[in-house]
Amino acid sequence: MILDRHDSINTASIQARLEAAQSGAFHFPKEEVTAFIDLMQVYEGAMYEISTKLDVLDGEFQVRFEHNPIHHLERRLKSVDSIIEKLERKELPVTTQSIKDNLFDVAGIRVICNYRDDVYSVSNYLSAQSDIQVLRVKDYIKTPKQNGYRSLHVIYAVPVFLSSGAHYTPVEVQFRTIAMDYWASLEHALRYKTDLPDSRLNEHSQTLLDCARSLQNIEAQMQNIHRDINGAPQGDEAPRKEPRQQ
């Protein structure tokens, strides 16, 4: 099941937002509005290319192993404001070329898997496809963040075929289990969507850290049971980064 976090690209809406940004807090060159819209369409195409590949892999697992490794997918494109804000925060030029050169998470997919084995199996099978390049890997499952966050982040480059040829475009894919996902959702809400006093925030943060450790142990036990009754591929290695071909 795919859950989209965005509507399909609305050219008029993007153009209106970019034009409004020219005189507001953000700044974007008027002459680059068309190029920005074209670029966003390429990112959307790359996102759909990756999600289609994931859907095919999930179907193959069902046929071969009678097991669907992917519970659901969530897709999203960064908003105009988020893109410009990130460029300005990093003190980078606010241009389409700067977006291409410096931002690798404009298009994003979250892959929610059933088990940890599924995370590594799906990510590695995807990485092995001949038309995909692995640009960056951050394994926060083997090495969780200090707050307890766990997820496997992989940035892929996938070709989007236009009239001008193939354009390799980055897509950030986050692989995580169901347990990792609902933990991350609650931690995100605590961090960004509350006005609790610091003492309560610290208390809840510590509780979430304890929960993350407990969930990790529970997941390991459930994974062992799953391995015993299911013949699906096992894995605990993240994809390897490959040299980017020009």
Secondary structure, DSSP 8 states (H G I E B T S, - for coil): -EEESS-S--HHHHHHHHHHHTTSSS---GGGHHHHHHHHHHHHHHHHHHHHHHHHHHHHHHHHHS---EEEEEEEE--HHHHHHHHHHTT---SHHHHHHH-S-SEEEEEEESSHHHHHHHHHHHHTSTT-EEEEEEETTTS--TT----EEEEEEEEEEETTEEEEEEEEEEEEEHHHHHHHHHHHHHHHS----HHHHHHHHHHHHHHHHHHHHHHHHHHHHHHHH--S--------------
